[in-house]
């Protein structure tokens, strides 16, 4: 397949911008990038698609998501008992919601979330799943939805002690079953790791068990880390000055572990994450929505942390998350110079590195040999677009609604804004029916 006549943003080391450019896809990979006329004459048998001057760029990678949040959309929390702090938000909304999810709820929540991401240009998702209403088979259900949507997915289940030992044990079992599944399948599209809710809902015995499981399966973790003050205060009550310090006792910080948020990190904790090759994933919209505080993004970048970007279920649109990360950083530091290097590094370099490590293929760039995870964006820049200013165009000019075509591993998932992999209208109808049923049970 040859995508021709587009403006190609390679996003590789050279960060080239090719006007009238073309990308040749062979199977699951990119075979060549070059000028349209040249590639068209070189590959006369290719299935040619005319991009009509649109942007051709790498697909977006969402480093922290919760597909299970789908049915919370539209819930009105403006009541007398509206949650007034982060722990109340968890208790009254998220934990209550995940305790009521059944198998059909999980399937439709996942499928809708993945399809919406695809419509907004996301080609890879790192999901952190919880459904204590139906733990058993839940990761199989989410995997099935991921496969049907065609997206690349790295999954985990939020193990927690918040619902007692029996529920904790079923989460451990589901996680271990999933680690066996991904080991057996050895797929470039489905992977995962051990999910942990957060330090303040994890007891000594559970942390000891998951650490042994990680040793056994050579796995890493995906865990909310110092998101709200309650997490920090819990660690202090247990005798540690910080969540990272407490979890370090259990060897949670291993290469590839995804620490999410890091809003309330204490002195020396960024160094622990950095020195253990962990990722810190920033989710600015979620942090502001939950009013938990502001991650010290500049300090983390200065410390050399691998700092990535996610959406945490607030949205599925990574372009939106880029805007908020940029605004939050500039506004909180009162320094409008910040953001220009830190944010693109997070979203295009570190997220890509995380995804590459997970799926074992080259992601986040358009170059020969990289996976054909490509999006086409309907954008006519009002000013020149070149190698020096691509990020300024992405930041101020793009949003997920402008994505026209989404391709993962050479497979067209959406073309001309039409989802190709499923009957979208039919799925959307089923989702609505299922959510009505869920809201009655919630
Ligand atoms: Zn989260």
Boltz pocket constraint, residues with backbone or C-beta under 6 A from the ligand:
constraints:
  - pocket:
      binder: B
      contacts: [[A, 64], [A, 65], [A, 66], [A, 128], [A, 224], [A, 260], [A, 312]]
      max_distance: 6.0
